[in-house]
Amino acid sequence: MTAPAAASAVQPAVAATATATKVPENISGAEAFKDAVTQQNDAIGEMISWLDGFGFTVGETRVSAWSVLVVVVVIVGLFLFARIGSKVGNRLLRRITGFDPGVRVLLEKLLSIFIWTFAILIGIDVLGIDLTALTVFSGAFGLAVGFGLQKTFGNLLAGIILLMDRSIKPGDVIAVNDGISNTVGQVKRIGLRAVSVTTRDKKEYLIPNENLMINQVENWSYSSREVRMRVPLIIAASSDVDLAERLMLEAAASAPRVLKSPPPAAWLTAITEEGLAFEIRFWIDDPEEGLTNVRSDILKRVWHLFQQDGVELPNRAQRDLNLRDSVTLRRLIAAMKDLDEGSARNGKRET
């Protein structure tokens, strides 16, 4: 047999032997780290080899205690990196005073999304995960996640839109009407999923961002923080109208939270059976401090001024009866008078 023929006969045998004795591949990231550490320190390399000896094989991939340890360390490290990086970036953005609250929150959310995406990509690269083998699975999994997290992504996009168009910002006082109830409070935080609204009762509502996009929202501080309030009041019909109006204006102007400009106003809105209906109108620029308390303050001031100047308020338990003069009324009065006189004479006789 010639030399070329012998070589050709040996090559298939070697290939068959290599195929039969093929060693499963480790997770590439763990294997690369193992080789690098072994070259630097033999003792640590022996410990890593010992850990690598505990494991099992799945297809062509070997899963050992060492590879699991590397995966856990990488995930924890990248998680801490993303959390710390997000907090540091948010603090740096808060120190920049040139941005208004809405733009600053938007930049914080986008920075957090970028950092987390960067950390995930770094983790995939460090661990040496081959995404081409997961193409079909990832497509099906992505479709399932897309349907399952449809509302979540909808709220995420709605939050970004709200921050970009500045329609709602942290610190705004809003009223949200969902068709059932009306929630009024101050926006404390705009998150990726929901907006935190705190009422005067210290109740915190988490309203999904999507609801703020599709439902009617009243933003009391969108273009201006000034809010006009109305306080209805009824005085007795016998009261001095001009005096009552002057006292109402004095009470509203003396309240510390009422703005001097525009000035308060008092309007006669109706004449009813109960009396004269007025409405005190005034402006405030701090609605987040409450509305009922400022109404109560003005009503108490009005009450004290009315008591001092004799302006009467209608009393529903008291009714004034006016009788017109007529022949029948005179006869009735005369009969009642005779009855009283007869009763008085009978009493004297008994004594």
Sequence and secondary structure as in RCSB ss.txt:
>XXXX:A:sequence
MTAPAAASAVQPAVAATATATKVPENISGAEAFKDAVTQQNDAIGEMISWLDGFGFTVGETRVSAWSVLVVVVVI
VGLFLFARIGSKVGNRLLRRITGFDPGVRVLLEKLLSIFIWTFAILIGIDVLGIDLTALTVFSGAFGLAVGFGLQ
KTFGNLLAGIILLMDRSIKPGDVIAVNDGISNTVGQVKRIGLRAVSVTTRDKKEYLIPNENLMINQVENWSYSSR
EVRMRVPLIIAASSDVDLAERLMLEAAASAPRVLKSPPPAAWLTAITEEGLAFEIRFWIDDPEEGLTNVRSDILK
RVWHLFQQDGVELPNRAQRDLNLRDSVTLRRLIAAMKDLDEGSARNGKRET
>XXXX:A:secstr
  HHHHHHHHHHHHHHHHHHT   EE HHHHHHHHHHHHH HHHHHHHHHHHTSEEEETTEEEEHHHHHHHHHHH
HHHHHHHHHHHHHHHHHHHH TTS HHHHHHHHHHHHHHHHHHHHHHHHHHHT  GGGGHHHHHHHHHHHHHHTH
HHHHHHHHHHHHHHHTSS TT EEEEE SS EEEEEEEEE SSEEEEE TTS EEEEEHHHHHHSEEEETTSS S
 EEEEEEEEE TTS HHHHHHHHHHHHHHSTTS SSS  EEEEEEE SS EEEEEEEEES GGG SHHHHHHHHH
HHHHHHHHHT     TT         HHHHHHHHHHHHHHHHHHHHHHHH 
